[in-house]
Amino acid sequence: MNILNNDEIPVGLSMALAENLNAMEKFGRMTESEQKEFISRSRNAESKQEIRNLVSDLEKFS
């Protein structure tokens, strides 16, 4: 299953990933379970800035 091709990613997260290509690339290399956990964390974010911070933090990991 390709998580990017179903409607599991919240719009705010997809927009934040689109603005940060390095983070999007790293998200794409995650396992499906890692992606689901990351998406779950983004759903718990209380603001756009929190989502942007999550995505920015993702960029820092290898």
VOGU-755605 format. One line per field, with one value per residue (C-alpha): residue in one letter; chain; z negated, y negated, x negated. Coordinates in pm, 1 decimal. Example, Ala and Ser with C-alpha at 12.3 -4.5 7.8 and 13.67 -1.06 7.14 Angstrom:
// VOGU-755605
res: a s
chain: A A
pz: -780.0 -714.0
py: 450.0 106.0
px: -1230.0 -1367.0
// end
This chain:
// VOGU-755605
res: m n i l n n d e i p v g l s m a l a e n l n a m e k f g r m t e s e q k e f i s r s r n a e s k q e i r n l v s d l e k f s
chain: A A A A A A A A A A A A A A A A A A A A A A A A A A A A A A A A A A A A A A A A A A A A A A A A A A A A A A A A A A A A A A
pz: 0.0 88.4 -191.9 37.6 271.0 19.8 -182.5 -506.3 -494.5 -638.2 -401.8 -635.3 -651.1 -275.9 -225.2 -477.7 -310.3 31.3 -101.8 -227.6 40.3 -177.5 -444.8 -179.0 -47.6 -397.4 -459.0 -137.2 -256.9 -585.7 -633.7 -620.7 -998.7 -1048.0 -808.3 -995.0 -1328.0 -1181.7 -1037.8 -1375.1 -1542.3 -1285.7 -1360.9 -1724.6 -1629.2 -1747.9 -1488.6 -1141.2 -1302.0 -1500.7 -1178.3 -1010.8 -1309.6 -1282.4 -914.6 -981.1 -1248.9 -1000.4 -769.6 -1042.1 -1071.2 -841.2
py: 0.0 -341.7 -575.8 -876.2 -748.7 -720.5 -991.7 -928.7 -1235.0 -1548.6 -1846.2 -2057.0 -1789.2 -1738.0 -2113.2 -2135.9 -1844.6 -2006.7 -2317.2 -2115.1 -1878.5 -1731.8 -1636.6 -1498.0 -1278.8 -1149.3 -1087.0 -886.3 -667.5 -586.0 -250.2 -243.6 -209.4 -504.6 -711.8 -621.4 -719.3 -1050.1 -1120.0 -1041.9 -1292.9 -1555.7 -1498.8 -1580.9 -1912.9 -2212.2 -2462.0 -2496.6 -2598.2 -2275.1 -2077.3 -2281.8 -2213.3 -1838.7 -1847.3 -2057.4 -1810.8 -1528.5 -1695.5 -1670.8 -1290.7 -1051.5
px: 0.0 -131.0 -32.2 -71.7 199.1 477.8 641.3 452.8 227.2 388.7 387.7 174.1 -93.1 -98.5 -132.7 -416.7 -595.5 -549.2 -724.1 -1021.0 -1149.2 -1426.3 -1173.5 -938.6 -1217.8 -1292.2 -922.4 -912.8 -1201.1 -1026.6 -863.3 -486.6 -464.5 -701.6 -489.9 -171.2 -329.0 -448.5 -102.7 50.7 -181.1 -84.6 283.5 213.4 54.5 251.0 129.8 -17.7 -344.3 -356.7 -314.0 -586.8 -813.6 -747.1 -834.9 -1142.9 -1253.7 -1206.9 -1456.5 -1723.7 -1702.3 -1883.2
// end
